[in-house]
Amino acid sequence: MNLAEVLAGVRLKEPLGAGLAQTAIQDLAYDSRRVKRGGLFFAFPGAKSDGRNFVDAAVKAGAVAVVSEFAAPEGFTGNWIEVEHGRQALALAARNFYRHPDERVSITGITGTNGKTTTSYLIDSILRAAGKTTALIGTIEYRLGAKVLPAVNTTPESLDIYRLLSELEGIGGSFATMEASSHALALGRTYGMHFHSAVFTNLTRDHLDFHQTMENYFAAKEMLFTGAGAPAPGFAVINRDDPYGPKLKTGGSTKVLSYGLGKDAAVRARHISSSFDGLRFEVQAESYRFPVQSALIGRINVYNILAACGAGLSYGIPVETIARGIANCRAVPGRFERVDEGQPFVVAVDYAHTDDALRNVISMARSLQPKRVVTLFGCGGDRDRTKRPIMGQVAAELSDAVVLTSDNPRSEDPLAIMNDVLVGIRRKDTPCLVEPDRAAAIRRAIEEARPGDILILAGKGHETYQIVKDRTIPFDDREVAREVLRGFGYRRRPDTLG
């Protein structure tokens, strides 16, 4: 494929010269360490480094040209191609280079503040129950058929997405489910991508350090439904019960499947039964009525299951298969994931790291009627500070006791972060233990737990690391809790293993 074909549709600041346009392109890269001979290098600013600082290394590695939205650095003598938008250019170039796999692979994009990961697992499980070979791209991991790959970002760069889609085609797959983060949508990582279905879960305060306002945050989410650089999705599956759901604009030809608990939702739940064993309810959707059973717990997962049902219906999957796929999805890592060593109280690890997610997980624990709910959590450093006191107040309002600790403090002083959170906690009289060392905090929380309690370890979920200053150290709430429980003499009986 030549350079003109690769950059077809990209907005160039100046036309390509005739000779350069015919140059053969063997590969694409946005990381100079991955440049191959005959490759095209895209240089744009990233979160941690600026690709323009590595253009000489890219050329030395064999790049035939550099693409950037900025002018060439002084002294650069190679082929420099200026474009209007760097990441949009990469997205269109990757789509061209891999010969438009999104036209052959049916993609479901899921966006929203909370619930994206669980919903994506449910949809992927439904597709697999239907006999499809699938890809799953999200926060916890990327799946390609039977292969599991580590996740770098919730939504990777466009080049990585198209490479995965191309590999999916190579193994005979034609269905992909992808979490579409607001960052990815705003930055252009999904620009020009064709989606079969778009799912909206909810919108609550988060990422305002990046978006600045809720209006900007909502506008980024809405891009998935209106089609950024591509036609709007064929189907939109939208949470009608969320205040932002009815406000979403969709394409004129998009079929909207609303979901919720009210009678006006196209996909709704009736006769809900929730317990420690999971959920049972009836789904009503257009002319269909069918029972579902899930090992997932709580009201929030009713919404996630309804969203997945809507996506399944958008593909014309039989309702019996949809129900089987939901039942097959037994758990999602780090989402109310229980750590069971035979102790007389529940320890559950959850990714909740926004005030709404924290409210949901504590409310879910309350619905199970424990003796007490104890919530351990912290707030991340170098992130939206405005949500810290709000999260503190939510935890204090809904919990019987709170343990405040660290959660990826990054470059900030953990004590300064905790002081921001304490402003909200102190609005209530809820007992609060403050311990900045997360491992020590988990130990103290377990030590204080009583029979019949539910102890929630919130914030990190599936994460297996802690970011402190410029270091990333191994840390897994689940493993730390398991080690503490065993240290106290608890052991799961062999007959409970499974």
C-alpha positions in Angstrom: 0.0 0.0 0.0 1.4 3.4 -0.9 1.4 6.5 1.3 -1.5 8.2 -0.6 -3.6 5.1 0.0 -2.7 5.0 3.6 -3.6 8.7 4.2 -6.8 8.7 2.1 -9.3 10.9 3.9 -6.8 12.4 6.2 -6.9 16.2 6.3 -3.4 17.3 5.2 -2.1 20.9 5.6 -0.2 20.5 2.3 -0.7 18.0 -0.6 1.8 15.1 -0.8 4.5 15.4 -3.4 4.0 13.0 -6.3 7.1 10.9 -5.4 6.3 10.8 -1.7 2.6 9.8 -2.4 3.8 6.6 -4.2 6.2 5.6 -1.4 5.4 2.0 -0.2 4.3 1.8 3.4 5.1 -1.4 5.2 3.9 -0.6 8.7 2.5 2.1 11.1 3.7 3.1 14.5 3.2 5.8 17.1 6.0 4.5 19.4 9.5 5.0 18.0 10.6 1.7 19.6 8.1 -0.2 17.4 9.1 1.4 14.1 9.9 -1.0 11.3 11.8 -0.3 8.0 9.4 1.2 5.5 7.1 2.3 8.3 5.1 5.5 8.8 5.6 7.2 12.2 2.9 9.3 13.9 4.3 11.9 16.3 1.8 13.4 18.7 1.8 14.5 22.4 1.0 11.8 24.9 0.1 11.7 28.5 3.7 11.0 29.5 5.9 11.9 26.5 5.8 13.8 23.2 6.3 11.7 20.1 8.1 14.6 18.4 11.0 14.0 20.7 11.6 10.7 19.1 11.4 11.4 15.4 15.1 11.0 14.8 15.0 7.6 16.5 12.0 6.7 14.3 13.8 7.7 11.1 17.0 5.9 12.2 14.8 2.7 12.7 13.6 2.9 9.2 10.5 5.3 9.1 10.1 6.8 5.6 8.1 9.7 6.9 6.7 11.4 10.0 3.1 12.5 10.4 2.2 15.2 12.9 -0.2 18.1 13.5 2.8 20.3 14.4 5.6 21.7 12.3 8.9 19.7 12.0 11.5 20.5 14.7 14.4 22.7 13.6 17.1 20.7 11.8 14.9 17.7 10.8 15.7 16.7 7.2 13.4 13.7 6.7 9.9 13.6 5.2 7.5 15.5 7.4 3.7 15.5 6.8 1.6 18.0 8.6 -2.1 17.1 9.3 -5.0 18.9 10.9 -5.4 16.3 13.8 -2.7 13.8 14.7 -4.8 11.1 16.4 -7.6 11.4 13.8 -5.0 11.0 11.1 -3.7 7.8 12.8 -7.2 6.4 13.1 -8.0 6.9 9.4 -4.6 5.7 8.4 -4.9 2.5 10.5 -8.3 1.9 9.1 -7.0 2.2 5.6 -3.8 0.1 6.3 -5.8 -2.8 7.6 -8.4 -2.4 4.8 -11.4 -1.4 6.8 -12.0 -4.3 9.2 -14.8 -2.4 10.9 -16.9 -3.0 7.8 -16.7 -6.7 8.3 -16.4 -7.0 12.1 -19.6 -5.9 14.0 -18.5 -3.7 16.8 -20.4 -2.8 20.0 -19.1 0.3 21.7 -20.0 0.9 25.4 -19.6 4.2 27.0 -20.7 5.7 30.4 -19.1 6.4 33.8 -19.9 3.1 35.5 -20.8 -0.3 34.3 -18.9 -0.4 31.0 -16.7 -3.4 32.0 -19.4 -5.6 33.4 -21.7 -4.8 30.4 -18.9 -5.7 28.0 -18.3 -9.0 29.7 -22.0 -9.8 29.5 -22.2 -8.9 25.8 -19.1 -10.9 25.0 -20.6 -13.9 26.9 -23.8 -13.6 24.9 -22.0 -13.5 21.6 -19.9 -16.6 22.6 -23.1 -18.4 23.7 -24.3 -17.7 20.1 -21.2 -19.5 18.8 -19.3 -16.4 17.7 -15.5 -16.0 17.8 -15.1 -12.6 19.5 -12.7 -9.9 20.6 -13.2 -8.0 23.9 -11.4 -4.7 24.4 -11.6 -3.0 27.8 -10.3 -1.9 31.2 -9.3 -5.3 32.6 -7.9 -7.1 29.6 -8.1 -7.6 25.9 -9.4 -10.9 24.6 -8.9 -12.2 21.1 -10.7 -15.5 20.7 -9.1 -17.8 23.4 -6.1 -15.5 23.8 -5.9 -13.0 26.7 -3.7 -9.9 26.4 -2.9 -7.2 29.0 -4.9 -4.0 28.8 -2.8 -0.8 28.4 -5.8 1.7 28.3 -9.5 1.1 28.6 -9.7 2.1 24.9 -6.3 1.6 23.2 -4.9 3.8 20.4 -6.7 3.3 17.1 -3.8 1.5 15.5 -3.9 -1.2 18.3 -7.7 -1.5 17.8 -7.4 -2.1 14.1 -4.6 -4.5 14.6 -6.7 -6.5 17.0 -9.7 -6.4 14.6 -7.4 -7.6 11.7 -6.1 -10.5 13.9 -9.7 -11.3 14.9 -10.6 -11.7 11.2 -7.5 -13.9 10.8 -9.0 -16.4 13.3 -12.4 -16.3 11.8 -14.0 -13.9 14.1 -16.5 -11.1 13.2 -17.8 -9.6 16.5 -16.0 -7.2 18.9 -17.1 -5.6 22.1 -15.2 -2.5 23.2 -15.3 0.0 26.1 -15.2 3.5 24.6 -13.9 5.8 27.2 -14.5 9.6 27.1 -10.8 10.2 26.8 -10.6 7.9 23.7 -13.7 9.6 22.1 -12.4 13.1 22.8 -8.9 12.4 21.6 -10.0 10.7 18.4 -8.9 7.1 19.1 -12.2 5.9 17.6 -12.5 8.5 14.9 -13.9 7.2 11.6 -14.7 3.8 13.2 -18.0 2.1 12.2 -20.0 0.8 15.1 -22.9 -1.7 14.8 -24.3 -0.8 18.2 -23.5 1.9 20.8 -24.4 1.4 24.5 -24.8 4.1 27.1 -24.8 3.1 30.8 -24.9 6.3 32.8 -23.1 9.6 33.4 -21.9 10.8 36.8 -19.0 13.0 38.0 -15.6 11.7 36.9 -12.6 12.8 34.8 -13.3 16.5 35.2 -9.5 17.0 35.5 -9.5 16.2 31.8 -12.9 17.4 30.5 -13.2 20.4 32.9 -17.1 20.4 32.8 -19.9 17.9 32.8 -21.1 19.4 29.5 -17.8 18.5 27.9 -17.8 15.1 29.5 -21.3 14.4 28.1 -20.4 15.8 24.7 -17.4 13.3 24.5 -19.7 10.4 25.3 -22.3 11.6 22.8 -19.8 11.3 20.0 -20.2 7.5 20.0 -23.9 7.9 19.1 -23.6 10.6 16.5 -20.7 9.1 14.6 -17.4 10.9 14.8 -15.9 10.8 11.3 -18.1 7.8 10.4 -21.8 7.1 10.0 -23.8 6.9 13.3 -24.2 3.3 14.7 -27.1 1.3 13.4 -28.4 0.7 17.0 -28.3 2.8 20.2 -28.9 1.0 23.5 -29.6 3.7 26.0 -30.3 3.8 29.8 -33.6 5.6 29.9 -33.5 5.9 33.7 -30.3 7.9 33.8 -30.9 11.7 33.5 -28.5 12.0 30.6 -29.9 9.1 28.6 -32.9 10.9 27.1 -30.6 13.8 26.2 -28.3 11.8 23.9 -28.5 12.7 20.3 -28.4 9.8 17.8 -28.2 9.4 14.1 -31.4 9.8 12.0 -31.3 6.2 10.9 -30.2 4.8 14.3 -32.7 2.4 15.9 -32.9 3.3 19.6 -33.5 0.5 22.2 -34.0 2.2 25.6 -33.7 0.1 28.7 -34.6 0.6 32.4 -37.0 -0.3 35.1 -39.9 2.0 34.0 -42.7 0.9 31.8 -41.6 3.2 29.0 -38.3 1.4 28.4 -38.2 -0.8 25.4 -36.1 -3.4 27.3 -37.1 -3.6 31.0 -37.0 -5.8 34.0 -39.9 -7.2 36.1 -40.2 -9.4 39.2 -36.6 -8.7 40.4 -35.2 -11.1 43.0 -31.8 -10.3 44.5 -29.7 -12.2 47.0 -26.2 -13.4 47.8 -26.7 -16.0 45.1 -27.3 -13.4 42.4 -30.2 -12.1 40.4 -33.4 -13.5 38.9 -35.9 -11.4 36.9 -38.0 -11.4 33.7 -36.9 -9.3 30.7 -39.6 -7.7 28.6 -38.4 -6.5 25.2 -40.9 -5.6 22.4 -42.8 -8.9 21.9 -40.4 -11.0 24.0 -40.6 -12.1 27.6 -37.9 -14.3 29.0 -36.4 -15.1 32.4 -32.8 -14.4 33.2 -30.6 -15.7 36.0 -27.2 -14.3 36.9 -24.6 -14.8 39.5 -24.0 -11.0 39.5 -25.4 -9.2 42.5 -27.4 -6.0 43.0 -29.6 -3.4 41.3 -26.7 -1.9 39.2 -26.2 -5.3 37.6 -29.9 -5.4 36.6 -29.1 -2.3 34.4 -25.9 -3.9 33.1 -27.8 -7.1 32.2 -30.6 -5.1 30.5 -28.0 -3.2 28.4 -26.4 -6.5 27.4 -29.9 -7.8 26.4 -30.4 -4.8 24.2 -27.1 -5.3 22.5 -27.9 -9.0 22.0 -31.3 -8.1 20.5 -29.6 -5.6 18.1 -27.8 -8.6 16.6 -30.9 -10.7 16.3 -29.7 -13.3 18.8 -32.5 -15.5 20.1 -33.6 -14.7 23.6 -32.8 -18.2 24.9 -29.2 -17.7 23.8 -29.1 -14.2 25.4 -30.3 -15.8 28.7 -27.7 -18.5 28.5 -24.9 -16.0 27.8 -26.0 -14.0 30.9 -26.0 -17.1 33.0 -22.5 -18.1 31.7 -21.0 -14.8 32.9 -20.3 -15.9 36.5 -18.1 -13.0 37.6 -16.2 -10.0 36.5 -12.7 -9.4 38.0 -12.7 -6.7 40.7 -16.5 -6.1 40.5 -17.9 -7.0 43.9 -15.4 -9.9 43.8 -15.6 -11.9 47.0 -12.5 -13.0 48.8 -13.6 -16.1 50.7 -11.3 -18.0 53.1 -14.2 -19.3 55.3 -14.4 -16.2 57.5 -17.8 -15.3 59.1 -18.1 -12.0 57.2 -18.0 -11.0 53.5 -14.9 -9.3 52.0 -15.7 -7.9 48.6 -13.3 -6.1 46.3 -14.8 -3.5 43.9 -13.4 -1.0 41.4 -15.8 1.8 42.6 -13.7 5.0 42.3 -16.4 7.6 41.7 -19.1 8.8 44.1 -21.9 7.2 42.1 -20.1 3.9 41.8 -19.3 4.0 45.6 -23.0 4.8 46.3 -24.0 1.8 44.1 -21.7 -0.7 45.6 -22.5 0.3 49.2 -26.2 0.3 48.5 -25.9 -3.1 46.9 -24.2 -4.4 50.0 -27.0 -2.9 52.2 -29.6 -4.7 50.1 -28.1 -8.0 51.3 -29.0 -7.0 54.9 -25.7 -7.5 56.6 -25.2 -6.6 60.3 -22.8 -3.8 59.2 -21.2 -2.4 56.0 -17.7 -1.3 56.4 -16.1 0.6 53.5 -12.4 0.9 52.9 -11.4 3.3 50.1 -9.2 6.1 49.0 -8.9 8.6 46.1 -6.4 8.7 43.3 -3.7 11.4 43.1 -3.3 13.7 40.1 -7.0 13.3 39.3 -10.2 15.2 39.8 -10.0 16.7 43.3 -13.6 17.9 43.4 -15.0 14.3 43.8 -12.9 13.6 46.9 -15.1 15.2 49.6 -18.2 13.9 47.8 -16.9 10.4 47.9 -16.1 10.8 51.6 -19.6 12.0 52.3 -21.2 9.1 50.3 -19.1 6.6 52.2 -19.9 8.1 55.6 -23.7 8.4 54.8 -24.1 4.8 53.7 -21.6 2.9 55.7 -21.6 1.9 59.4 -17.8 2.5 59.5 -15.2 3.9 57.1 -11.5 3.1 56.6 -9.8 5.8 54.7 -6.5 4.9 53.0 -4.5 5.5 49.8 -5.3 4.6 46.2 -2.7 5.3 43.6 -1.5 8.6 45.1 0.9 9.2 42.2 2.8 12.4 42.6 0.6 13.8 45.4 1.1 13.5 49.1 -1.3 10.7 50.3 -2.1 12.7 53.5 -3.1 15.7 51.5 -5.5 13.6 49.4 -6.9 12.0 52.5 -7.5 15.4 54.1 -9.6 16.4 51.0 -11.7 13.2 51.5 -12.1 13.9 55.2 -13.9 17.1 54.5 -16.8 15.0 53.3 -16.5 12.2 55.9 -16.6 14.7 58.8 -20.1 15.9 57.7 -21.4 12.7 59.4 -20.7 11.1 62.7 -19.7 7.7 61.1 -16.7 6.1 62.8 -13.6 6.5 60.6 -10.2 4.9 60.8 -7.4 6.7 58.9 -4.5 4.6 57.7 -2.4 5.8 54.7 -0.7 2.4 54.2 -3.2 0.4 52.2 -2.0 -3.0 53.3 -2.1 -2.0 56.9 -5.5 -0.5 56.4 -6.8 -3.8 54.9 -5.4 -5.7 57.9 -7.0 -3.4 60.4 -10.3 -3.5 58.6 -10.4 -7.3 58.6 -9.2 -7.4 62.2 -12.2 -5.2 63.2 -14.8 -7.1 61.1 -17.5 -8.9 62.9 -19.6 -11.9 62.0 -22.4 -10.9 59.5 -20.5 -7.8 58.3 -19.8 -6.9 54.7 -16.3 -5.3 54.2 -15.9 -3.5 50.9 -12.4 -2.8 49.6 -13.2 -0.2 47.1 -11.3 1.7 44.4 -8.7 -0.7 42.9 -10.8 -3.7 41.9 -8.8 -5.8 39.4 -5.7 -3.6 39.5 -2.5 -5.4 40.6 -0.4 -2.4 41.3 -0.1 0.8 43.4 1.3 4.0 41.8 3.4 6.0 44.3 5.4 9.0 43.0 7.3 7.7 40.0 7.1 4.0 41.0 4.6 1.3 40.2 4.7 -1.4 42.9 2.8 -4.7 42.9 -0.4 -4.5 45.0 -3.6 -6.5 44.7 -6.4 -5.9 47.2 -7.6 -9.5 46.7 -4.2 -11.1 47.4 -3.5 -8.8 50.4 -6.9 -9.6 51.9 -6.5 -13.3 51.3 -3.1 -13.3 53.0 -4.4 -11.4 56.0 -7.4 -13.7 56.4 -5.1 -16.7 56.3 -2.8 -15.1 58.8 -5.8 -14.9 61.1 -6.3 -18.7 60.7 -9.1 -18.8 58.2 -9.1 -21.4 55.5 -11.7 -22.4 52.9 -12.9 -25.9 53.4 -12.1 -28.2 50.5 -15.8 -28.8 49.8 -16.4 -25.1 49.2 -13.7 -24.9 46.5 -15.0 -24.6 42.9 
